[in-house]
Amino acid sequence: MSLKTKIGFGIFAWLLLITGLHAWLNVNWGAVLNDYQPAEKRKITVGYLPATCQLTCPVTDYISRYSLSGEMFLPRLFQGFPEIKEALISNRIQAAFIVAPLALALKSQRVNIKIVYLGHRYGSAVVVRKDGPVKTVADLRGRTIAIPSRFSDERLLVLRAMKVWGVKPSEVKLVEMAPPDVSSALAAHAIDGFVMGEPFPSQAELGGFGRVLFQARDYWPDYMSCILVVRQDLIDKRPEVVQTLVDGIARSGLWLDTSKPHREDAADFVGRFYYNQKPALLRWALTKPIDRVTYSPLAPRKADFDMVRDLMIETGVLNKKLEFSEYTDTRFSEQASTQTPWRYEPGTATAR
């Protein structure tokens, strides 16, 4: 064999090895093969954003892999609510964490989904530039504030606070922006502030350029942001799968609320493996203080959603009075109320 042939063979072998390693390390073969399974045996795909109100999605995925039953579903990361909405409508995902007003808006548009659980409570805040002129809500007049969606609890939250301070909606410019983009926009002075769920307020705080003007709970007791929705056809055909999903999410919420070490561990594996965020950022958002966000109990409550619906109608983003039973299915959360936290500790190889 000539030297030229040996070199060519070596290069080919090296490329083959690199390709094989890439496929082994970076391709989710479970997701690839899932499409070839019979419909009744496929794992469902759950959409989520890199925010703490959706943390129970990656936590459930990570911990369940160590359980006897294995991976419960296929998580899929998105960067904004518009993309999640389109994927949900087209059945590219069967469940998703979205903001509550968006779920009501979709239902009013005859998108056949149901709310089955919440993401968490609290955890949203209005953030302004640390060195900026905004000191009170009244100072928001004439300013540009980023919101995740016109169909979001965050938009309703800032409008609720403005009403208390006598600030008219026409006096503040609200612009929609993907949550991962708001901190850099604030640092660059492209916006005067934003209202988002964690960890983005924490990101601005840690960066030294942002300051929390107020927390959600200051103007909205028992504030909720993201909720878990499921397509109605999945509920009709595979209710047991929906129940397993809600049970897993509920158990993750209880696990996160059990101890500070659990939250610190979640910050580590979710930041590295799911959100592509520094674990220190999530650790700050989850522990400073420990009740900055809470993950139990999270069963949908009629009073909460009646308030959201009425605020949507008042602020012009909903034109019909939907009833609670039209867009929620509480049987799954009612059964999930009997669940206990995951029995899983950092560094162990099993979960139950």
C-alpha positions in Angstrom: 0.0 0.0 0.0 1.5 3.3 -1.1 1.9 6.3 1.3 -0.7 8.2 -0.6 -3.2 5.4 -0.2 -2.4 5.1 3.5 -2.9 8.8 4.1 -6.2 8.7 2.2 -7.4 5.7 4.2 -6.4 7.4 7.4 -8.3 10.6 6.6 -11.4 8.5 5.6 -11.2 6.6 8.9 -10.8 9.8 10.9 -13.9 11.3 9.2 -15.8 8.2 9.8 -14.9 8.2 13.5 -15.8 11.9 13.9 -19.1 11.4 12.1 -19.9 8.4 14.3 -19.0 10.3 17.5 -21.2 13.2 16.4 -24.1 11.0 15.7 -23.7 9.1 19.0 -23.3 12.3 21.2 -25.5 14.8 19.5 -28.4 13.0 17.8 -31.4 12.1 19.8 -32.0 8.7 18.4 -35.1 8.2 20.5 -36.7 11.2 18.8 -35.6 10.0 15.3 -36.9 6.4 15.9 -40.1 7.7 17.6 -41.5 8.8 14.2 -41.4 5.1 13.0 -43.3 3.8 16.0 -47.1 3.0 15.7 -49.1 6.1 16.7 -50.4 4.5 19.8 -46.8 3.8 21.0 -45.1 7.0 20.2 -43.8 9.3 22.9 -45.4 12.7 22.8 -43.3 15.8 22.2 -43.5 18.7 24.7 -42.5 22.2 23.7 -40.8 24.5 26.2 -38.8 27.8 26.5 -35.6 28.3 28.6 -37.5 29.9 31.5 -38.1 28.9 35.1 -41.9 28.7 34.6 -41.2 25.7 32.3 -38.4 24.2 34.4 -40.5 21.1 35.4 -40.4 20.0 31.7 -36.6 19.4 31.6 -36.5 18.3 35.2 -39.0 15.6 34.5 -37.2 14.5 31.4 -33.8 14.3 33.2 -35.0 12.5 36.4 -37.3 10.1 34.6 -34.4 8.8 32.6 -33.1 7.3 35.8 -36.4 5.7 36.7 -37.6 2.2 35.9 -40.1 3.4 33.3 -37.5 5.6 31.5 -38.0 8.7 29.4 -41.6 9.8 29.6 -41.7 12.2 26.6 -39.5 14.1 24.1 -38.8 17.7 25.2 -38.2 20.2 22.5 -36.7 23.6 23.1 -38.1 26.8 21.5 -37.0 30.4 21.7 -40.4 32.1 21.5 -44.1 31.6 21.9 -45.0 32.2 18.2 -43.0 29.1 17.2 -44.5 27.0 19.9 -48.0 28.0 18.9 -47.4 27.0 15.2 -45.8 23.7 16.2 -48.8 22.9 18.5 -51.4 23.8 15.9 -49.6 21.7 13.2 -49.2 18.7 15.6 -45.4 18.8 15.4 -45.7 18.9 19.2 -48.6 17.5 21.2 -48.2 19.4 24.4 -46.5 22.7 25.4 -45.8 25.2 28.1 -47.3 28.5 27.0 -48.5 31.7 28.8 -52.1 31.4 30.0 -53.7 34.2 27.9 -52.2 32.7 24.8 -54.0 29.4 25.6 -57.3 31.3 26.0 -56.7 33.2 22.8 -56.0 29.9 20.9 -59.2 28.4 22.3 -61.2 31.4 21.2 -59.8 30.8 17.7 -61.1 27.2 17.8 -57.6 25.6 18.4 -58.6 22.4 20.1 -56.3 22.3 23.2 -56.9 22.1 27.0 -55.0 23.4 30.0 -54.1 20.6 32.3 -51.6 22.1 34.7 -49.6 25.2 35.7 -45.9 25.8 35.2 -45.2 27.7 38.5 -46.3 30.7 40.5 -44.7 34.1 40.8 -41.3 34.4 39.1 -42.0 37.3 36.8 -40.8 40.9 37.2 -40.6 44.3 35.6 -36.9 45.2 35.1 -35.5 48.6 34.2 -32.0 49.9 33.6 -30.1 50.2 36.8 -28.8 53.6 35.8 -31.9 54.7 34.1 -34.6 57.3 35.0 -37.4 54.9 35.9 -37.8 54.8 39.7 -41.5 54.1 40.0 -44.3 52.7 37.7 -45.3 56.3 37.0 -41.9 56.9 35.3 -42.8 54.3 32.7 -44.7 57.1 30.8 -43.1 57.5 27.4 -40.9 54.4 27.8 -40.5 51.3 25.7 -41.1 48.0 27.6 -40.6 44.5 26.1 -43.2 41.8 26.7 -43.0 38.1 25.7 -46.3 38.3 23.8 -49.5 40.5 23.6 -51.1 37.3 24.8 -49.1 37.0 28.1 -49.7 37.3 31.8 -46.6 39.6 31.8 -48.5 42.1 29.6 -51.5 42.0 31.9 -49.2 42.4 34.9 -47.6 45.6 33.7 -51.0 47.0 32.6 -52.4 46.1 36.1 -49.6 48.0 37.8 -50.0 51.0 35.4 -53.7 51.2 36.2 -52.9 51.5 40.0 -50.5 54.4 39.2 -52.8 56.1 36.8 -50.7 55.4 33.8 -52.7 55.0 30.6 -51.9 52.2 28.1 -51.3 54.7 25.4 -48.6 56.3 27.4 -46.3 53.3 27.3 -45.0 51.5 24.2 -45.1 47.7 24.7 -43.1 45.7 22.2 -43.1 41.9 21.7 -39.6 40.3 22.1 -38.4 36.7 22.5 -37.4 36.2 26.2 -33.8 35.3 25.5 -33.2 38.7 23.7 -34.5 41.1 26.4 -31.4 41.3 28.6 -29.1 42.2 25.7 -31.6 44.7 24.4 -31.8 46.4 27.9 -28.0 46.5 28.1 -27.8 48.1 24.7 -30.4 50.7 25.7 -32.7 49.5 22.9 -35.5 49.3 25.4 -36.1 51.0 28.7 -37.3 47.9 30.5 -38.9 44.5 30.2 -41.4 42.3 32.0 -40.5 38.6 31.8 -40.4 35.4 33.7 -37.2 34.2 35.4 -34.3 33.7 34.8 -34.2 36.8 32.6 -34.8 39.3 35.4 -31.9 37.6 37.3 -29.8 37.8 34.2 -30.1 41.6 34.1 -29.4 41.8 37.8 -26.3 39.6 37.6 -25.1 41.5 34.6 -25.1 44.7 36.7 -27.2 46.7 34.2 -30.8 45.8 35.3 -32.8 46.5 38.4 -36.2 44.9 39.4 -38.8 47.7 39.6 -41.4 45.3 41.1 -42.1 41.6 41.4 -45.3 40.0 40.1 -46.6 39.3 43.5 -46.5 43.0 44.4 -49.5 43.7 42.1 -50.9 40.2 41.5 -51.3 37.8 44.5 -50.9 34.1 43.4 -49.6 35.2 40.0 -49.3 32.5 37.5 -47.4 32.7 34.2 -47.0 29.6 32.1 -49.4 26.7 31.9 -49.2 23.2 30.4 -51.6 22.6 27.4 -52.3 19.4 25.6 -54.0 18.8 22.2 -57.5 17.5 22.6 -57.0 14.7 20.2 -54.3 13.3 22.5 -56.6 13.6 25.5 -59.3 11.7 23.6 -57.1 8.9 22.2 -54.4 8.5 24.9 -55.6 10.0 28.3 -53.3 7.7 30.2 -50.3 9.3 28.4 -51.5 12.8 29.4 -51.9 11.6 33.0 -48.4 10.2 33.0 -47.1 13.6 31.8 -49.0 15.6 34.4 -48.0 13.2 37.1 -44.3 13.6 36.2 -44.6 17.4 36.0 -46.3 17.4 39.4 -43.7 15.2 41.0 -40.9 17.5 39.6 -42.6 20.5 41.1 -42.8 18.8 44.5 -39.1 17.7 44.2 -38.0 21.3 43.4 -39.9 22.6 46.4 -38.5 20.0 48.8 -35.1 21.5 49.4 -32.5 24.1 48.3 -30.0 21.4 47.2 -32.6 20.1 44.7 -33.0 23.5 43.2 -29.2 23.9 43.0 -28.9 20.5 41.3 -31.7 21.4 38.8 -29.9 24.6 38.0 -26.8 22.7 37.2 -28.3 20.0 34.9 -31.0 22.1 33.3 -28.6 25.0 32.6 -26.0 22.7 31.0 -28.1 20.1 29.2 -31.3 21.9 28.3 -31.3 25.7 28.5 -27.7 26.4 27.4 -27.5 28.9 30.3 -24.9 29.3 33.0 -26.0 27.2 36.1 -25.1 30.2 38.2 -27.9 32.2 36.6 -30.6 29.6 37.2 -29.2 29.0 40.7 -29.7 32.8 41.4 -33.3 32.7 40.0 -34.3 29.6 42.0 -32.8 30.4 45.4 -32.5 34.2 45.9 -34.9 34.1 47.7 -36.1 30.5 47.7 -39.7 31.6 47.2 -38.9 33.7 44.2 -40.7 31.0 42.3 -42.8 28.1 43.6 -43.7 24.8 42.0 -46.5 23.5 44.1 -49.5 23.3 44.3 -50.2 23.9 40.6 -53.7 22.6 39.8 -55.6 25.1 37.6 -58.0 27.2 39.7 -61.2 28.8 38.2 -60.7 32.1 40.1 -57.2 32.6 38.6 -58.3 32.0 35.0 -61.5 34.0 35.4 -59.2 36.9 36.4 -57.0 36.4 33.4 -60.0 36.1 31.0 -61.6 39.3 32.4 -58.3 41.2 32.1 -57.9 40.1 28.6 -61.4 41.3 27.7 -60.7 44.6 29.5 -57.4 45.1 27.6 -58.8 44.2 24.2 -57.1 40.9 23.4 -60.2 38.6 23.9 -63.6 39.3 22.6 -65.7 36.5 24.2 -66.3 35.3 27.7 -64.9 31.8 27.7 -66.0 29.5 30.6 -63.4 27.7 32.7 -64.7 24.2 31.5 -64.2 25.2 27.9 -60.4 25.4 28.0 -59.4 23.3 31.1 -59.5 19.6 31.9 -58.9 19.3 35.6 -59.2 15.5 36.0 -55.5 15.1 35.3 -54.4 17.6 38.0 -56.9 16.1 40.4 -55.3 12.7 40.1 -51.8 14.2 40.2 -52.6 15.6 43.6 -51.9 12.2 45.1 -48.3 12.2 43.7 -45.2 12.4 45.9 -41.9 14.1 45.0 -39.4 12.1 42.9 -37.1 10.1 45.0 -33.9 11.2 43.4 -30.8 12.8 44.9 -27.9 14.5 43.1 -25.2 12.0 42.1 -27.4 8.9 42.4 -28.1 6.6 39.4 -31.7 5.7 40.1 -35.0 7.6 40.6 -38.4 6.4 41.8 
